[in-house]
Amino acid sequence: EQIRQLMSTRLQCHGIVPIDSLKKPFDPAEHEAIAHVPSVEPEGTVIDEVSRGYRMNEKVIRHAKVAVSKGNQA
């Protein structure tokens, strides 16, 4: 855990921060949808993050790979 915190701190010093994806609306500028899953969440909501995305000084340098809700399947 200490190594993870050190690495995170060093990356932040260079302006590299993770993209917060869970429970947010799908945004193709930040996310890459790798699955569409039936869910109780509103359609188009990110419900799982398979691979974290990163931004460097407001520019996306790696898109988050996510699963997106299909909406209610009643």
N, C-alpha and C positions, 0 to 999 in steps of 0.2 A: 504494500500500500504506500509506503514511503517513497519508493521509486516512482510509482504512478503519479504521486503528487509533485515530485520534483520535475518529472517530464512535463506534466501539465503546466507547471509554473514557467518552465523554460519556453514552451510553445507560446504561452500567452505573452511572454516578453517580446516575441516576434510577431504578435498580432494574430496568432492562429488560435481560434476558438471552435469548440464543437457546435454543430447546429442542433438546436432543440427541436425534435420532430414529433414526439409522442403526443397524441390527442390534438394535434394541430391539423388544419386543412392541408390536403395535398397541394404542393406547389412544385411544378415541374422545373422551376429555376433552382430549387434546393434538393428535390427528392427524385429518386428513380424508383418507380413502382415495380416490384418483382412479383407481387401477388395481390389478388383481389379476393377478400375473404368476407363471407356473410357475417354481419355483426349487428348489434343493437345500436351501435354508434351511427350518427348521421353519415350518409353516403359521402365518400371522398375524404374521410378522416383517417389520418395515419394511426393505425392500431398496433403496429409492431415495427421495431427498428432492427433490421438484420445486421446492418453495417452503418456505423456512425459517420455522418458527413462533417466536413470541416470548412471553415471560412477563414480567409486571411485578409485582414483589413477590408472587410465587407465584400470581398470577392470569393465566390464558392470555388474551393480548390479540389473538393471531393464531394460528390452528391451522396446523400444518405440513401441507402437501399432500404426500402420500406414495404410493408404490407398495408394495403388500403382497404377500408370497409366498402362493401357493396351496398350497405343499407339493409333495412329490414326485409326479411324473406318470409313474410307471414302467409 
